[in-house]
Amino acid sequence: MRERQKLDSAMSSVRGLENELADATGLIELAEAEGDGAMVADAERSIEALAKRAEQSRLQSMLSGEADGNDTYLEIHAGAGGTESQDWAEMLFRMYRRWAERHGYKLQLIEESEGDGAGIKSATLLVKGENAYGWLKSEAGVHRLVRISPFDSNARRHTSFSSVTVYPVIDQSIDIDIPDKDVRIDVYRSSGAGGQHVNKTESAVRITHLPTGIAVACQTERSQHQNRATCWDMLRSRLYEIELEKKQAETGAFVGEKTDIGWGHQIRSYVLQPYQLVKDLRTGVESRTPSDVLDGDLDPFMAAALAQAVGGKKGDKIEDLE
């Protein structure tokens, strides 16, 4: 039923665009015949608005991967560098929250580990909404920040790294078998906000998958049982993502970078000083307004990554791809 609704919605959208375009072009012909310049201008503005909606529909059509329509988990981890990298991780955390809010996605904080003095060491968000994984999957990788450090009394320029991991939420119809001998389960006291209960009881849970080294954690629920269930869901999703990436690699589809958090591995650079520039090193897309990007304006970067994934080349623009 969900697949049927998705197809019905897509076809209705295309038919709606076709009908509105036919109405607008007919109106232009009528207005030109009557010499009504104001009516022509109105119809032309309608067509420009239609073009933007058509472009959005074309981007949506690229989200045809096996799990693209699913909700998604998004993890952020600070790299080496202490407070500087932890502050950068929190900036990224805010950037993705703002992007999700702009697009009407619902957010649930799964885990957050506060930094030493400022920022965060790590955080995990659950992003709920149509095509959440499809849009965010291209954000996986290392993100690099260059700026004058607010934590350096000598006002020197610093480079910081943080990594982003994205993996889809899977439903119960997908069977992922994880033997008990392959996992280690740790419980500990939650940190941060939440009141006396979460801070004084060992309600937080971390599950480590020994064969792969994958670790997932949850501390947002009051109950250890609830946190444990969430961790199992996250671990199954991570293992599913690994198998999904193997299939994508075989077909040449996009696979997010999973590398060390440091030099030579970044997918995108954010330069705030001595000049202002955000550049995606995979697609070549740039922005001269880092403040807008850090406020959630990520659509141009995601669109270019989607275009590249369906057969484009570095530097291709969406409108050049058929």
C-alpha positions as CSV (number, residue, x, y, z in Angstrom):
1,M,0.0,0.0,0.0
2,R,2.8,2.4,0.8
3,E,4.4,1.7,-2.6
4,R,1.0,2.2,-4.3
5,Q,0.5,5.5,-2.6
6,K,4.0,6.7,-3.5
7,L,3.3,5.9,-7.2
8,D,-0.1,7.5,-7.1
9,S,1.4,10.6,-5.7
10,A,4.1,10.7,-8.3
11,M,1.8,10.3,-11.2
12,S,-0.7,12.8,-9.8
13,S,2.1,15.3,-9.5
14,V,3.2,14.8,-13.1
15,R,-0.4,15.1,-14.4
16,G,-1.0,18.2,-12.3
17,L,2.2,19.8,-13.8
18,E,1.1,18.9,-17.3
19,N,-2.4,20.3,-16.8
20,E,-1.1,23.6,-15.3
21,L,1.5,24.0,-18.1
22,A,-1.2,23.5,-20.7
23,D,-3.4,26.1,-19.0
24,A,-0.6,28.6,-18.7
25,T,0.5,28.2,-22.4
26,G,-3.1,28.5,-23.5
27,L,-3.5,31.6,-21.4
28,I,-0.4,33.1,-23.0
29,E,-1.7,32.5,-26.5
30,L,-5.0,34.1,-25.6
31,A,-3.4,37.1,-24.0
32,E,-1.0,37.6,-26.9
33,A,-4.0,37.5,-29.3
34,E,-5.7,40.2,-27.2
35,G,-2.5,42.2,-26.6
36,D,-2.8,41.9,-22.8
37,G,0.8,42.2,-21.6
38,A,-0.1,41.9,-17.9
39,M,-1.8,38.6,-18.5
40,V,1.2,37.3,-20.4
41,A,3.5,38.3,-17.5
42,D,1.3,36.5,-15.0
43,A,1.2,33.4,-17.1
44,E,5.0,33.5,-17.5
45,R,5.5,33.7,-13.7
46,S,3.2,30.7,-13.3
47,I,5.4,28.7,-15.7
48,E,8.6,29.7,-13.8
49,A,7.0,28.4,-10.6
50,L,6.0,25.2,-12.5
51,A,9.6,24.8,-13.6
52,K,10.8,24.8,-10.0
53,R,8.2,22.3,-9.0
54,A,9.1,20.1,-11.9
55,E,12.8,20.2,-10.9
56,Q,11.8,19.1,-7.4
57,S,9.8,16.2,-8.8
58,R,12.7,15.2,-11.0
59,L,15.0,15.1,-7.9
60,Q,12.4,13.0,-6.1
61,S,12.4,10.5,-8.9
62,M,16.1,9.9,-8.3
63,L,15.2,8.6,-4.9
64,S,14.5,5.1,-6.1
65,G,17.0,3.1,-4.0
66,E,15.9,0.1,-2.0
67,A,15.8,2.0,1.3
68,D,15.6,5.7,0.0
69,G,12.0,6.1,1.2
70,N,12.8,5.1,4.8
71,D,13.3,7.0,8.0
72,T,17.0,7.3,8.9
73,Y,19.5,7.4,11.7
74,L,22.2,10.1,11.5
75,E,25.3,9.9,13.7
76,I,27.9,12.7,14.2
77,H,31.3,12.0,15.8
78,A,33.9,14.6,16.6
79,G,37.4,13.8,15.4
80,A,40.7,14.3,17.2
81,G,41.3,17.8,18.5
82,G,39.4,18.1,21.7
83,T,37.1,21.1,22.2
84,E,37.7,22.5,18.7
85,S,36.4,19.3,17.0
86,Q,33.6,18.8,19.5
87,D,32.4,22.4,18.8
88,W,32.4,21.6,15.1
89,A,30.4,18.4,15.7
90,E,27.8,20.5,17.5
91,M,27.7,22.9,14.6
92,L,27.0,20.0,12.2
93,F,24.4,18.7,14.6
94,R,22.6,22.0,14.4
95,M,23.0,22.2,10.6
96,Y,21.2,18.9,10.1
97,R,18.5,19.7,12.6
98,R,17.8,23.0,10.7
99,W,17.8,21.1,7.4
100,A,15.3,18.6,8.7
101,E,13.1,21.3,10.2
102,R,13.0,23.2,6.9
103,H,11.7,20.1,5.1
104,G,9.1,19.1,7.7
105,Y,10.9,16.0,9.1
106,K,10.3,14.9,12.7
107,L,13.4,14.5,14.8
108,Q,14.1,12.3,17.8
109,L,17.4,12.5,19.8
110,I,18.6,9.0,20.4
111,E,22.0,9.6,22.1
112,E,24.2,12.6,22.9
113,S,27.6,12.7,24.6
114,E,28.6,16.2,25.7
115,G,32.1,17.5,25.0
116,D,34.8,18.5,27.4
117,G,33.9,22.1,28.0
118,A,32.0,22.8,24.8
119,G,30.3,21.0,21.9
120,I,29.6,17.3,21.7
121,K,31.6,14.2,21.3
122,S,28.8,12.3,19.5
123,A,25.1,12.4,18.8
124,T,22.6,10.3,17.1
125,L,19.3,11.6,15.5
126,L,16.4,9.6,14.2
127,V,15.0,11.6,11.2
128,K,11.4,10.6,10.4
129,G,9.7,11.4,7.1
130,E,9.4,10.4,3.4
131,N,12.7,9.9,1.7
132,A,14.7,10.9,4.8
133,Y,17.4,8.3,4.1
134,G,17.4,9.0,0.3
135,W,18.2,12.7,0.9
136,L,20.7,12.3,3.8
137,K,22.7,9.3,2.7
138,S,25.0,11.4,0.5
139,E,26.0,13.3,3.7
140,A,27.9,10.3,5.1
141,G,31.6,11.0,5.4
142,V,34.2,13.4,7.0
143,H,33.4,17.1,7.1
144,R,36.3,19.6,7.5
145,L,36.1,23.1,9.1
146,V,38.7,25.9,8.7
147,R,38.3,29.0,10.9
148,I,39.8,31.3,13.5
149,S,39.3,29.3,16.7
150,P,37.1,31.0,19.3
151,F,38.9,28.9,21.9
152,D,42.4,30.1,20.9
153,S,43.5,33.2,22.8
154,N,46.0,33.9,20.1
155,A,43.3,33.9,17.4
156,R,45.0,31.3,15.2
157,R,43.4,29.4,12.4
158,H,42.4,25.9,13.2
159,T,41.3,22.9,11.1
160,S,38.7,20.5,12.6
161,F,37.1,17.3,11.5
162,S,33.9,15.5,12.3
163,S,32.3,12.4,10.7
164,V,28.7,11.8,9.7
165,T,27.2,8.3,9.4
166,V,23.8,7.7,7.9
167,Y,21.9,4.4,7.8
168,P,18.2,3.6,7.1
169,V,15.6,2.5,9.6
170,I,14.4,-1.0,8.6
171,D,11.0,-2.6,9.4
172,Q,10.3,-5.9,10.9
173,S,9.8,-7.6,7.5
174,I,13.6,-7.5,7.0
175,D,15.1,-10.3,9.0
176,I,18.6,-9.6,10.3
177,D,20.0,-12.5,12.4
178,I,22.5,-11.4,15.0
179,P,23.9,-14.3,17.3
180,D,24.2,-13.4,20.9
181,K,27.9,-14.4,20.9
182,D,28.6,-11.7,18.3
183,V,27.6,-8.8,20.6
184,R,28.7,-7.1,23.8
185,I,26.1,-5.2,25.8
186,D,27.2,-2.5,28.2
187,V,24.9,-0.4,30.5
188,Y,25.9,2.9,32.1
189,R,24.5,6.1,33.6
190,S,23.1,8.6,31.2
191,S,24.7,12.0,30.9
192,G,23.2,15.4,30.2
193,A,19.6,16.6,30.7
194,G,16.9,14.2,31.8
195,G,16.5,14.6,35.6
196,Q,17.7,12.5,38.5
197,H,16.3,9.2,37.2
198,V,18.4,9.0,34.1
199,N,21.5,10.3,35.8
200,K,21.4,8.1,38.8
201,T,20.4,4.7,37.2
202,E,22.2,2.6,34.6
203,S,19.6,3.1,32.0
204,A,21.8,3.9,29.0
205,V,22.8,1.0,26.8
206,R,25.6,0.4,24.3
207,I,25.7,-2.6,22.0
208,T,28.9,-3.5,20.2
209,H,28.9,-5.9,17.2
210,L,32.2,-7.7,17.7
211,P,32.7,-9.0,14.1
212,T,32.4,-5.5,12.6
213,G,33.3,-3.3,15.5
214,I,30.0,-1.3,15.1
215,A,28.8,0.2,18.3
216,V,25.4,1.8,18.9
217,A,24.1,3.6,22.0
218,C,20.8,5.0,23.3
219,Q,20.2,6.9,26.5
220,T,17.2,9.0,25.8
221,E,14.5,6.7,27.4
222,R,14.0,6.3,31.1
223,S,13.9,2.6,30.8
224,Q,17.0,0.4,30.2
225,H,14.6,-2.0,28.4
226,Q,13.5,0.7,26.0
227,N,17.0,1.9,25.3
228,R,18.1,-1.7,24.7
229,A,15.3,-2.2,22.2
230,T,16.3,1.0,20.3
231,C,19.9,-0.2,20.2
232,W,18.9,-3.5,18.7
233,D,16.9,-1.7,16.0
234,M,19.9,0.6,15.3
235,L,22.3,-2.3,15.1
236,R,20.1,-4.2,12.7
237,S,19.9,-1.1,10.5
238,R,23.6,-0.7,10.5
239,L,24.2,-4.3,9.4
240,Y,21.5,-3.9,6.8
241,E,23.2,-0.8,5.5
242,I,26.5,-2.7,5.1
243,E,24.8,-5.3,2.9
244,L,23.0,-2.5,1.0
245,E,26.3,-0.8,0.3
246,K,27.8,-4.1,-1.0
247,K,24.9,-4.3,-3.5
248,Q,25.3,-0.6,-4.5
249,A,29.0,-1.0,-5.0
250,E,28.4,-3.9,-7.4
251,T,26.1,-1.7,-9.4
252,G,28.2,1.4,-9.2
253,A,25.6,3.3,-7.1
254,F,26.5,5.9,-4.6
255,V,28.1,4.7,-1.4
256,G,28.9,7.2,1.4
257,E,32.5,7.5,2.6
258,K,33.5,5.5,5.7
259,T,37.1,6.5,6.5
260,D,39.3,7.9,9.2
261,I,38.2,11.3,10.6
262,G,41.2,13.4,9.4
263,W,43.2,14.8,6.6
264,G,42.7,13.4,3.1
265,H,39.4,11.8,3.8
266,Q,36.9,14.7,3.8
267,I,33.9,14.9,1.5
268,R,33.3,18.6,2.1
269,S,35.3,21.6,3.3
270,Y,33.8,24.5,5.2
271,V,36.1,27.5,5.2
272,L,35.2,30.5,7.4
273,Q,38.6,32.3,7.4
274,P,40.6,33.7,5.6
275,Y,37.8,33.5,3.0
276,Q,34.3,32.1,2.9
277,L,33.6,28.9,0.9
278,V,31.9,25.6,1.3
279,K,33.0,23.1,-1.4
280,D,31.9,19.5,-1.9
281,L,35.0,17.6,-3.0
282,R,33.0,14.8,-4.8
283,T,30.7,16.9,-7.0
284,G,32.5,20.3,-7.1
285,V,29.4,22.2,-5.9
286,E,30.4,25.4,-4.0
287,S,28.7,28.0,-1.9
288,R,30.1,31.4,-1.0
289,T,27.7,31.7,2.0
290,P,28.8,29.2,4.7
291,S,26.4,30.8,7.1
292,D,23.4,29.7,5.0
293,V,24.8,26.2,4.6
294,L,25.4,25.9,8.3
295,D,21.8,27.1,8.8
296,G,20.5,24.1,6.8
297,D,20.8,25.1,3.2
298,L,22.1,21.7,2.0
299,D,19.7,21.0,-1.0
300,P,22.2,22.0,-3.8
301,F,24.8,19.6,-2.4
302,M,22.4,16.8,-1.9
303,A,20.9,17.3,-5.4
304,A,24.3,17.2,-7.1
305,A,25.2,14.0,-5.2
306,L,21.9,12.4,-6.3
307,A,22.6,13.4,-9.9
308,Q,26.1,12.0,-9.8
309,A,24.7,8.8,-8.3
310,V,22.4,8.2,-11.2
311,G,25.1,8.5,-13.8
312,G,26.3,12.1,-13.9
313,K,29.9,13.3,-13.6
314,K,31.6,15.6,-11.3
315,G,30.5,19.2,-11.9
316,D,27.3,18.2,-13.7
317,K,24.3,20.4,-13.0
318,I,20.9,18.9,-12.4
319,E,19.4,20.6,-15.5
320,D,22.0,19.0,-17.7
321,L,21.0,15.5,-16.7
322,E,18.1,13.7,-18.5
